[in-house]
Amino acid sequence: MSKKSESKLTKYRILRASSALAKRLPRTRPFSKHGFYEYVRRYGKVIAKPISGSGGAGVILISRTDSGRYEVHRGRHKRKFRGKKKTYRYLRRKISRRYLLQRAISLARVGGRPFDVRVMVQRKSGSDWHVTGMLAKVAGKGYIITNIKRSGGYVLPLASALSGSNMRGNRAHVISTLRQVALAAAKRLSTYYTSQRVFGFDMGVDKNGKVWIIEANLRPDISLFLKLKDKTMYRRILSYRR
């Protein structure tokens, strides 16, 4: 049997084929000049990131400003360009592998820093999928990515992050929706990744409380949950691996 594709585009397309999940996915396409022009015109803010790989490596945020300039945010560094042609040429010089474009979501913030939510979904052999852990990953100062190691960010219990954030939605409803959407996504992806017993979803909550699926990880790092004071979720995640 040939190896299943682990590209972010493959996972996106599998999820997008579900009408219920499609509305939870920021629009995504392969990186191209035409695609870049269309997305910055349509959305104003767009993420460019590698099709494969993890850890937030190579993620770039491009924002169109009111003055018609474009701001490119890589790591902690920002550069401004006049016009999309110059911006695109700069991106092409910085991109050496296959990339995709994704509509940028205005994530809710804690202390002025964006955060996303890691949701662990697991199953034991022959049983149903279960959400075994959820936490918030807060970006390091000056970063757009929430990867803890790369940005120097930190983790928070999800309820603490939501209550201390600028999100305007109902916290209990958001947490319930995160669970429901992650479970539906795991069931959908498992029709393709049939032997998979774990998915780690990076999910976004925007300022209005809408839940988004940013990315699905097939080999999620569980050590994030060790960073929480309460180790209950970490122990539960481990119990599903036996």
C-alpha positions as a printed NumPy array, in Angstrom:
array([[  0.   ,   0.   ,   0.   ],
       [  1.347,   3.452,  -0.868],
       [  2.083,   5.868,   1.966],
       [ -0.806,   8.184,   2.765],
       [ -0.166,  11.839,   2.005],
       [  0.356,  13.9  ,   5.152],
       [  0.297,  17.257,   3.395],
       [ -1.769,  20.035,   4.935],
       [ -3.624,  20.392,   1.62 ],
       [ -4.643,  16.731,   1.611],
       [ -6.077,  17.003,   5.121],
       [ -7.791,  20.278,   4.222],
       [ -9.456,  18.74 ,   1.159],
       [-10.669,  15.699,   3.107],
       [-12.24 ,  17.933,   5.75 ],
       [-13.64 ,  20.419,   3.241],
       [-15.584,  17.636,   1.494],
       [-17.823,  17.636,   4.593],
       [-20.385,  20.445,   4.328],
       [-20.617,  20.643,   8.132],
       [-16.85 ,  21.11 ,   8.491],
       [-16.274,  23.316,   5.422],
       [-17.568,  26.402,   7.249],
       [-14.969,  25.775,  10.008],
       [-12.01 ,  25.84 ,   7.617],
       [-10.223,  29.039,   6.556],
       [ -9.977,  28.958,   2.745],
       [ -6.721,  27.329,   1.662],
       [ -4.996,  26.786,  -1.693],
       [ -1.505,  26.1  ,  -3.11 ],
       [  0.783,  29.151,  -3.159],
       [  0.846,  30.928,  -6.521],
       [  0.97 ,  34.476,  -7.834],
       [ -2.686,  34.392,  -8.883],
       [ -3.72 ,  32.844,  -5.553],
       [ -1.753,  35.401,  -3.552],
       [ -3.292,  38.338,  -5.447],
       [ -6.793,  36.925,  -5.043],
       [ -6.485,  36.144,  -1.332],
       [ -4.992,  39.498,  -0.273],
       [ -7.7  ,  41.268,  -2.274],
       [-10.47 ,  39.136,  -0.782],
       [ -9.305,  38.756,   2.819],
       [ -6.778,  41.538,   3.492],
       [ -4.716,  39.147,   5.639],
       [ -3.278,  35.841,   4.487],
       [ -0.948,  33.193,   5.915],
       [  1.713,  31.52 ,   3.764],
       [  3.143,  28.287,   5.199],
       [  4.856,  25.065,   4.099],
       [  2.579,  22.315,   2.753],
       [  4.391,  19.807,   4.963],
       [  6.27 ,  20.178,   8.22 ],
       [  5.272,  21.344,  11.667],
       [  6.308,  23.487,  14.585],
       [  5.375,  26.792,  12.99 ],
       [  8.512,  26.797,  10.798],
       [  8.339,  29.11 ,   7.793],
       [  4.959,  30.672,   8.6  ],
       [  4.508,  34.177,   7.155],
       [  1.628,  36.646,   7.706],
       [  0.907,  39.148,   4.927],
       [ -1.44 ,  42.062,   5.698],
       [ -2.773,  44.744,   3.379],
       [ -2.753,  48.142,   5.127],
       [ -5.154,  51.064,   4.641],
       [ -2.48 ,  52.972,   2.722],
       [ -2.215,  50.21 ,   0.104],
       [  1.074,  48.936,   1.462],
       [  1.691,  45.336,   2.464],
       [  3.227,  44.234,   5.759],
       [  5.095,  40.919,   5.862],
       [  5.537,  39.388,   9.329],
       [  8.138,  36.571,   9.638],
       [  9.216,  35.465,  13.102],
       [  9.479,  38.697,  15.08 ],
       [ 10.414,  40.751,  12.028],
       [  8.132,  42.96 ,   9.939],
       [  8.777,  44.557,   6.558],
       [  6.575,  46.851,   4.489],
       [  6.299,  46.952,   0.704],
       [  4.515,  49.253,  -1.683],
       [  2.273,  47.168,  -3.942],
       [  1.509,  43.485,  -4.185],
       [  4.035,  42.86 ,  -6.993],
       [  6.995,  43.82 ,  -4.795],
       [  5.472,  41.86 ,  -1.915],
       [  5.047,  38.754,  -4.058],
       [  8.631,  39.01 ,  -5.37 ],
       [  9.932,  39.197,  -1.796],
       [  7.882,  36.141,  -0.78 ],
       [  9.151,  34.154,  -3.759],
       [ 12.73 ,  34.822,  -2.66 ],
       [ 11.98 ,  33.608,   0.853],
       [ 10.009,  30.491,  -0.147],
       [ 12.223,  27.574,  -1.184],
       [  9.747,  24.678,  -0.9  ],
       [  6.101,  23.965,  -1.596],
       [  3.84 ,  26.414,   0.223],
       [  0.143,  27.002,   0.658],
       [ -1.933,  30.112,   1.235],
       [ -4.572,  30.308,   3.94 ],
       [ -6.981,  33.022,   4.946],
       [ -5.659,  34.492,   8.196],
       [ -8.049,  34.273,  11.14 ],
       [ -8.1  ,  37.142,  13.66 ],
       [ -7.492,  34.949,  16.683],
       [ -8.683,  35.927,  20.14 ],
       [ -5.879,  37.352,  22.289],
       [ -4.657,  37.071,  25.87 ],
       [ -2.556,  39.988,  27.076],
       [ -2.4  ,  41.249,  23.499],
       [ -0.979,  37.946,  22.186],
       [ -2.878,  35.584,  19.847],
       [ -3.628,  32.057,  21.027],
       [ -4.979,  28.887,  19.479],
       [ -6.277,  25.681,  21.018],
       [ -4.706,  22.231,  20.879],
       [ -7.431,  19.576,  21.009],
       [ -6.373,  15.948,  21.413],
       [ -8.766,  13.362,  19.976],
       [ -7.969,   9.676,  20.536],
       [ -9.501,   6.229,  20.272],
       [ -8.592,   2.862,  21.647],
       [ -8.587,  -0.078,  19.256],
       [-12.165,  -0.831,  18.162],
       [-13.72 ,   2.031,  20.157],
       [-15.135,   5.499,  19.481],
       [-13.205,   8.771,  19.307],
       [-12.902,  10.838,  22.496],
       [-11.542,  14.3  ,  23.281],
       [ -8.792,  13.584,  25.824],
       [ -7.263,  17.027,  26.277],
       [ -7.585,  20.721,  25.418],
       [ -5.287,  23.64 ,  26.194],
       [ -4.467,  27.111,  24.885],
       [ -1.109,  27.906,  23.219],
       [ -0.228,  31.577,  23.541],
       [  2.227,  33.148,  21.077],
       [  5.488,  34.606,  22.303],
       [  5.86 ,  38.383,  22.347],
       [  5.994,  39.8  ,  18.818],
       [  5.187,  36.479,  17.14 ],
       [  2.154,  35.395,  15.102],
       [  2.836,  31.67 ,  15.597],
       [  1.746,  29.885,  18.758],
       [  4.367,  27.12 ,  18.667],
       [  5.78 ,  27.295,  22.19 ],
       [  9.396,  26.354,  21.42 ],
       [  9.74 ,  28.534,  18.332],
       [  8.035,  31.669,  19.67 ],
       [  8.857,  31.465,  23.376],
       [  5.146,  31.347,  24.194],
       [  3.335,  29.486,  26.941],
       [  0.35 ,  27.244,  27.595],
       [ -2.761,  27.989,  29.646],
       [ -5.78 ,  25.959,  30.723],
       [ -8.384,  26.623,  28.042],
       [-10.977,  28.113,  30.416],
       [ -8.365,  30.544,  31.8  ],
       [ -7.341,  31.671,  28.311],
       [-10.919,  32.256,  27.198],
       [-11.922,  34.109,  30.38 ],
       [ -8.861,  36.374,  30.16 ],
       [ -9.184,  37.022,  26.421],
       [-10.868,  39.647,  24.251],
       [-13.318,  37.05 ,  22.887],
       [-16.937,  38.162,  22.9  ],
       [-18.578,  34.705,  22.748],
       [-20.019,  32.48 ,  25.468],
       [-17.135,  30.449,  26.964],
       [-19.101,  27.278,  27.699],
       [-20.57 ,  27.279,  24.194],
       [-17.117,  27.781,  22.618],
       [-15.617,  24.873,  24.6  ],
       [-18.553,  22.623,  23.646],
       [-18.191,  23.608,  19.972],
       [-14.439,  22.918,  20.021],
       [-15.18 ,  19.399,  21.26 ],
       [-17.923,  18.719,  18.718],
       [-15.947,  20.05 ,  15.745],
       [-12.759,  18.173,  16.731],
       [-14.661,  14.887,  17.083],
       [-16.374,  15.376,  13.707],
       [-13.01 ,  16.198,  12.094],
       [-11.347,  13.097,  13.585],
       [-14.151,  10.874,  12.269],
       [-13.863,  12.462,   8.839],
       [-10.063,  12.156,   8.628],
       [-10.131,   8.551,   9.878],
       [-11.974,   7.519,   6.688],
       [ -8.658,   8.254,   4.916],
       [ -6.101,   7.692,   7.697],
       [ -7.745,   4.424,   8.67 ],
       [ -5.107,   3.176,  11.119],
       [ -4.811,   6.515,  12.943],
       [ -5.652,   6.465,  16.658],
       [ -4.791,  10.064,  17.52 ],
       [ -5.239,  13.513,  16.007],
       [ -3.982,  16.746,  17.512],
       [ -6.031,  19.635,  16.143],
       [ -4.816,  23.219,  16.191],
       [ -8.053,  25.152,  16.382],
       [ -8.704,  28.857,  16.407],
       [-11.281,  30.916,  18.247],
       [-11.784,  34.34 ,  16.697],
       [-12.777,  37.525,  18.513],
       [-16.482,  36.764,  17.959],
       [-16.205,  33.252,  19.401],
       [-16.351,  31.366,  16.096],
       [-14.4  ,  28.089,  16.104],
       [-12.006,  27.264,  13.234],
       [ -9.877,  24.253,  12.289],
       [ -6.414,  25.582,  11.451],
       [ -4.493,  22.33 ,  11.143],
       [ -4.614,  18.596,  11.915],
       [ -1.512,  16.86 ,  13.274],
       [ -0.978,  13.111,  12.927],
       [  1.859,  12.974,  15.48 ],
       [  0.949,  15.652,  18.037],
       [  3.384,  16.579,  20.796],
       [  1.788,  15.53 ,  24.086],
       [  4.49 ,  17.175,  26.223],
       [  2.499,  20.42 ,  25.959],
       [  0.066,  18.943,  28.485],
       [  2.913,  18.291,  30.948],
       [  3.384,  22.069,  31.142],
       [ -0.03 ,  22.461,  32.798],
       [ -0.106,  22.436,  36.597],
       [ -2.943,  19.88 ,  36.556],
       [ -1.599,  16.652,  34.972],
       [ -5.023,  14.959,  34.642],
       [ -5.273,  15.447,  30.867],
       [ -1.676,  14.296,  30.335],
       [ -2.386,  11.052,  32.211],
       [ -5.6  ,  10.509,  30.235],
       [ -3.77 ,  11.013,  26.93 ],
       [ -1.11 ,   8.489,  27.997],
       [ -3.767,   5.931,  28.979],
       [ -5.105,   5.947,  25.406],
       [ -1.672,   5.12 ,  23.993],
       [ -1.445,   1.773,  25.757]])
